[in-house]
Structures are given as C-alpha cells and as structure tokens.
Amino acid sequence: MIPRQTDIRFTGIVFILAVLALLFSSQLIVEPPIPLTTDLLAMSPRVFPFLILLSMALVALIFLLSEARLGAFKAISSTENGNQVSTNFWRQIAFLIITIICALLLNRLGFITTMFLLMTSTSVLVGNRSLVQILCISILVPVSFYIVVTHVLRTALPEVDVVQRMLMSVTQLLPSF
Amino acid sequence: MIETLLAGLDAALRIDTFVWISGGLLLGMLMGSLPGFTTSMGMSVLVPISFLVGDPLIGIPFLIGVYKGGIYGGSVPAILISMPGTGASIATVFDGHELTKKGQPRKALEMGLYASVISDLFSDVFTLVMIIPVAAIVLGFGPPEIASVMFLSLVIIAVTSMGPVVKGLLMLCLGVWFGFVGADPFSGMPRYTFGTNELYDGFHLIPMLIGLFALPEIFNAVKEGDISGSSVGRFVGERLRFDELKKSLRTICRSTVIGTGVGLVPGLGQPIAAMMGYIAAKNASKHPENFGKGELDGVAGAEAANNAVNGPTMVPLLTLGIPGDAVTALLLGAFMMQGLRPGPTLLETNGEIVFAILIAMVIANFLFLVLGYISIPLFARVVTIKRSLLIPVTIMLAFSGTYLARSNPFDIVTLIGFGLVGIAARSAKFDVAPMVMGFILGRELEYTFGQTLALAGTDWVRFALTERIGMTAVVLATPIVGVLLGVRMSKFRQRALKGEEA
C-alpha cells in the first residue's frame, strides 16, 4: 500500500475518533458530583479535552481537504509486485496476531514459555531457517534473562510453578548476589 | 550551588558508574551499528534495565552511554554500507560511504569518532556551565510561565517534526489526547476510562515508548526479512593522520556550535543538526565541489553536529521537564522511574545527583574515545550480523522491559496498543515524536494552565498584562516563532532533499 493512501486512511480514522469523542464527551468525561469553587477547580475536566479534540478534528479536516484538492482520493495503482505485497502483508499480520496472543498468555503460560513461542515465531517470520539457531536463541536467551532478573536483580517475572521449580535447582547452584 | 556541584563531582567519581557507562557505550555502539536498529528503539528496551539496577547514578549514566554510543554507532553502517544506522547519520552517508568506495573506510570511521568525541565533550561542558544560570532563572517561574513555555515548546515540536506541519500538529494533538486518559488532575474524575480501573492512572510512559519505537521497527523487519551487509562492510584502509584531523578542526568547531544550538531547542534533534552541520561545512569549504565525493570535512561536519546535540538537550529536560526529542523523552521516563522529577525544582531537591549525572556525561567522553577507538574494527563486523538473530531478542526485551517497569500485566496491553498506533503512523509516514511530546507535556500543560486560571481569578486581562508580562510575551511570540520556524524548516527540508539527491 502506498503512503499517500495510508496517510489519508490514518487521518480519516483520527478525524472520526475526534468527532466521536467530541460527540460523546458527556459520557466519556465525568463531571464532579458537587460543584467545586474556582480555587479548587478553575477549569472543568471537559475544557482542555474539548479544545484538543476540536483542534485535532480541524487539523485532520484541513489535511483531508488539501489531499482531496490534490486528487489523492482517486485510486492510485500500487507499484509493488502483487505476490510480494501479499506475502509481506500476511507475514506482518501473522506477527501481529502472535504478538497479541503472547501478550494475553504471558501471565498464564509464564515468561519462558511465552517468550519461547514469541521468539521462535518471530525468528521464522524474519526469515531465519536454521532450526538450531532458532532453538538456541529462543531457549537460552529467555532462560538466562529470567535467571539474571530473578536471581541477580531480585525482581519477579511471571512464571508457572513447574518451570519455577525446575529453574530453582539451577539458581541454587549459583552464588547469591 | 558550588557545594552541590562539588558534592556531585564526588558522587560521580565511582568505579561502578564508569563500568555501567562503558557498558552503555558499547551497547549503544552495537545498536547503532546494526542497520535497522535505531537509538530510540535500543534505549526504549533498555530503560527498564536502568531502573532495575536501582541507583540513579548507575542507571541514568548507563542510558546516557547508550545514547552517546548509539548516535556514533549509526555512522558505522552509514560509512561502510551506505545504510544509516540512525536518522542522525543520514548526512554521514554522503561522504562517508564515498570514502569507503575509495578504500578509506578506516579514515572515515576515525574522523567520525574524533569529531563525535570533541563535539560531545564541548557540548557537555557547555551544558554543565549553562544549567546553573538557566536553573536559577527557571526557579523564578510560576505556573503561568511554565505553561507558556510548554505551549511554545509544543508548537516548536510540531512545526519541526519530520514531514508536513499538519501531520506534526495532528500527532501532537493525538498525543495530548492520550495524556487525558485517566483521572483529571484537579477534580480526580475519570476521563476516557470506560469504567475500567486499569485506565484510571492513565497510560504509563514506558510501555507507550517501547510500543511506539520498538514494535514498529520489529514489524518493519518482519516485512523486509533477513538482511545483513556481510558482503560489503570491510574495515580496511589508512588511518587518519593528525594533519587531516587538524585541517577539519574548524569544521568540527563550527558543527559543534550548530549542534549545541540545535540541542537547546526542543524538537529539532540530531538529524536536523547533522544536515545543518554538513551544509555549513560545504558552504564554508574552499572546495565545495569535493563534497559528496569522499570529503573528510563532510564526515566531520555531520558527525560533530549530531553528537553536539546530546548534551544541550538535557538543559530543557532537567530545568523545565521538556524533552527535546524522542531519546530525551526516554531519559525523562528513566528519571521518573528513579523517583526524580525533572523540572524547576529538580536542581534544588536533587542537585547533587543532577550534577553527578552531568559530570559523568563529561567523563563518559574520554571512555567513549578509548572504547570507540578499540572497538571500531569490532563494530565494523557487527554490521554483518544477521537481523534474524537480533529481532527475537529485541522483542523479548520489549515484552520483559514493559512488564518489569511496574509488574503490571495491563502494561503489556498498553505496549501492544501503542505498538499498533506506531505501526499505523509509520506506514502512513507520520512522525511519532510529536505524539510522545504531546503525551508528556499535554497533561503538564493542562495542570499548569488550570493553576494559572486559578491564580488569575476573574480579572485575567489585568493578570496577563500587569502581573505576568513574561507569560504574555511568550504566548504572543509563539505563533510568530511557529510560523517563522515552519517556513525555515520547509526551506531547509527542500535544501536537504536536494543535497541528498546530489
């Protein structure tokens, strides 16, 4: 997708968001239940957001109108190779889905397992085809990082009991810091 | 103040501080040397590590080391494979890579190192000297003056961002709006929280920064696939002679002054300084026709200017809490995580730590020279490392860094959310730096503006024209500065584009 079309879409989304936030500001911003004096509350909680949203909508509108005057809304044929765009697009979508899934699973599966899944899939998506390299990086790096953070820096990372017990046998062998 | 400075000197002279600065410098040079890895991305994943070490005199100098090393490291791939490691090194490509083609990459890299160290040292000393009078002036500022200076800074940031002014303004507004999520600073009433407790405290800065800077880079790497410059980058050729360095000293001094000036203005940053330094060197040269064909002065001009920005950006950050660019926004996050709140009172409350950090910055330049000199051959090889080995490690650092900052699982959701915003903005060619500045300064601006209204009472005209003339002057000057700077910036961008094409 070429930037010209993408920036119009991005601005369009921002414009719609700003207009919606302006329209529903009474529901999205709660006013204080009791009236406060001007010493305590010189400005309503809605004033500044209103000014910013109005500016945002105006700036977005100016951009969209100037692009429309230049004829940018007309379809512009993509210069990239169709198959290449499609492969890259699906790779990126797959990366996003995996990232979101891993973010949601971090607390349930624990740090090491989630990072193993995330790093393995990212390695494959970036183009690494060496199984040894992928496994080495995806196992050794999260395990070492986990040990350094929990044992040396004494900070907790989310981890399931089974893995924690397994790693405890390793950390017990290390000198305490 | 002198006692505080001396106490800061005493606090700065610690072995562990220098060990961590050295580590930061090496990591920064590593990150900068890798094509596709930017300093902001590297710093964003390392900010939580700086917090975990606990002591601000270790954590902050470590990040400053990453910052300095990263800006110089970006010149390595720029010179060797014509691929700027960071935005700051774009101007270094013009002559640096031509020198590589002539078989003199070593000369170019050494010139880049010396120019960087000299300019960085000068600008850090300037920062150390400047911070005391600036802090004394700022100490007299009340909410009206702070609000007006923040307003001016936001306008400057928007008009000097990469790309058209409208885009910069839009991203700035978006950032300010994201800052509104959470409790209202005066009444404590929730805004845009959709009834959730997680959003009541608002978005945390660290996951936002990691999401905006690191995730889009990784997303882009997934699109581009595995790349490395293995076949082109080689570190060979003659060393830089002393007389060659001496000949370029004038250029280095000029670019240092340019970079120092640029660093003091929020929003401009290294890429603009480097381009200005390069153009100034070309204009002042007796042989401008040699520029773009492998002229050592071209490398010196660009590298001295981009590194001279590092120190002065700390002046508005430490005295007013205004970050000059994305990297100083990350430093602001690091300061806040360490319990230090940059602003007018920072020097009063934590003067010793501030001076210790600034002195550590000055001393770091000597380490930078030694480490840079020793490690140039090593980082010349780093260019050849496959990206597919580093991207998975980076994403792990992004996730774990986000979690470690507050041990709050919701921050991971924030990371992904802002990652998606960053990806969308990047693909639409919108600069996210104004958004970050808007997020940081917007809330503060609202708070100080509210305080100003409370101070002014009902007769705000009398208040503005008699009691707070400084505030009124800054507010009235803001549109003029904005328009003038906008016009100059668009001319400058055109010149820079022509330079790039040439």
Boltz contact constraints between the chains, C-beta under 6 A:
constraints:
  - contact:
      token1: [A, 3]
      token2: [B, 429]
      max_distance: 6.0
  - contact:
      token1: [A, 6]
      token2: [B, 427]
      max_distance: 6.0
  - contact:
      token1: [A, 6]
      token2: [B, 428]
      max_distance: 6.0
  - contact:
      token1: [A, 7]
      token2: [B, 428]
      max_distance: 6.0
  - contact:
      token1: [A, 7]
      token2: [B, 429]
      max_distance: 6.0
  - contact:
      token1: [A, 10]
      token2: [B, 424]
      max_distance: 6.0
  - contact:
      token1: [A, 10]
      token2: [B, 428]
      max_distance: 6.0
  - contact:
      token1: [A, 28]
      token2: [B, 192]
      max_distance: 6.0
  - contact:
      token1: [A, 29]
      token2: [B, 191]
      max_distance: 6.0
  - contact:
      token1: [A, 30]
      token2: [B, 189]
      max_distance: 6.0
  - contact:
      token1: [A, 30]
      token2: [B, 190]
      max_distance: 6.0
  - contact:
      token1: [A, 32]
      token2: [B, 187]
      max_distance: 6.0
  - contact:
      token1: [A, 32]
      token2: [B, 189]
      max_distance: 6.0
  - contact:
      token1: [A, 39]
      token2: [B, 454]
      max_distance: 6.0
  - contact:
      token1: [A, 41]
      token2: [B, 186]
      max_distance: 6.0
  - contact:
      token1: [A, 41]
      token2: [B, 187]
      max_distance: 6.0
  - contact:
      token1: [A, 42]
      token2: [B, 450]
      max_distance: 6.0
  - contact:
      token1: [A, 42]
      token2: [B, 453]
      max_distance: 6.0
  - contact:
      token1: [A, 42]
      token2: [B, 454]
      max_distance: 6.0
  - contact:
      token1: [A, 43]
      token2: [B, 450]
      max_distance: 6.0
  - contact:
      token1: [A, 43]
      token2: [B, 453]
      max_distance: 6.0
  - contact:
      token1: [A, 45]
      token2: [B, 184]
      max_distance: 6.0
  - contact:
      token1: [A, 45]
      token2: [B, 187]
      max_distance: 6.0
  - contact:
      token1: [A, 45]
      token2: [B, 189]
      max_distance: 6.0
  - contact:
      token1: [A, 45]
      token2: [B, 191]
      max_distance: 6.0
  - contact:
      token1: [A, 48]
      token2: [B, 446]
      max_distance: 6.0
  - contact:
      token1: [A, 49]
      token2: [B, 180]
      max_distance: 6.0
  - contact:
      token1: [A, 52]
      token2: [B, 173]
      max_distance: 6.0
  - contact:
      token1: [A, 52]
      token2: [B, 176]
      max_distance: 6.0
  - contact:
      token1: [A, 52]
      token2: [B, 177]
      max_distance: 6.0
  - contact:
      token1: [A, 55]
      token2: [B, 173]
      max_distance: 6.0
  - contact:
      token1: [A, 56]
      token2: [B, 173]
      max_distance: 6.0
  - contact:
      token1: [A, 59]
      token2: [B, 166]
      max_distance: 6.0
  - contact:
      token1: [A, 59]
      token2: [B, 169]
      max_distance: 6.0
  - contact:
      token1: [A, 59]
      token2: [B, 170]
      max_distance: 6.0
  - contact:
      token1: [A, 60]
      token2: [B, 170]
      max_distance: 6.0
  - contact:
      token1: [A, 63]
      token2: [B, 166]
      max_distance: 6.0
  - contact:
      token1: [A, 88]
      token2: [B, 223]
      max_distance: 6.0
  - contact:
      token1: [A, 91]
      token2: [B, 222]
      max_distance: 6.0
  - contact:
      token1: [A, 92]
      token2: [B, 222]
      max_distance: 6.0
  - contact:
      token1: [A, 92]
      token2: [B, 223]
      max_distance: 6.0
  - contact:
      token1: [A, 95]
      token2: [B, 222]
      max_distance: 6.0
  - contact:
      token1: [A, 100]
      token2: [B, 416]
      max_distance: 6.0
  - contact:
      token1: [A, 103]
      token2: [B, 412]
      max_distance: 6.0
  - contact:
      token1: [A, 103]
      token2: [B, 416]
      max_distance: 6.0
  - contact:
      token1: [A, 106]
      token2: [B, 412]
      max_distance: 6.0
  - contact:
      token1: [A, 107]
      token2: [B, 409]
      max_distance: 6.0
  - contact:
      token1: [A, 115]
      token2: [B, 396]
      max_distance: 6.0
  - contact:
      token1: [A, 119]
      token2: [B, 392]
      max_distance: 6.0
  - contact:
      token1: [A, 119]
      token2: [B, 396]
      max_distance: 6.0
  - contact:
      token1: [A, 122]
      token2: [B, 391]
      max_distance: 6.0
  - contact:
      token1: [A, 122]
      token2: [B, 392]
      max_distance: 6.0
  - contact:
      token1: [A, 122]
      token2: [B, 395]
      max_distance: 6.0
  - contact:
      token1: [A, 123]
      token2: [B, 388]
      max_distance: 6.0
  - contact:
      token1: [A, 123]
      token2: [B, 392]
      max_distance: 6.0
  - contact:
      token1: [A, 125]
      token2: [B, 222]
      max_distance: 6.0
  - contact:
      token1: [A, 126]
      token2: [B, 221]
      max_distance: 6.0
  - contact:
      token1: [A, 126]
      token2: [B, 222]
      max_distance: 6.0
  - contact:
      token1: [A, 126]
      token2: [B, 226]
      max_distance: 6.0
  - contact:
      token1: [A, 126]
      token2: [B, 388]
      max_distance: 6.0
  - contact:
      token1: [A, 126]
      token2: [B, 391]
      max_distance: 6.0
  - contact:
      token1: [A, 127]
      token2: [B, 225]
      max_distance: 6.0
  - contact:
      token1: [A, 127]
      token2: [B, 226]
      max_distance: 6.0
  - contact:
      token1: [A, 127]
      token2: [B, 388]
      max_distance: 6.0
  - contact:
      token1: [A, 128]
      token2: [B, 388]
      max_distance: 6.0
  - contact:
      token1: [A, 137]
      token2: [B, 392]
      max_distance: 6.0
  - contact:
      token1: [A, 141]
      token2: [B, 393]
      max_distance: 6.0
  - contact:
      token1: [A, 153]
      token2: [B, 52]
      max_distance: 6.0
  - contact:
      token1: [A, 155]
      token2: [B, 52]
      max_distance: 6.0
  - contact:
      token1: [A, 155]
      token2: [B, 404]
      max_distance: 6.0
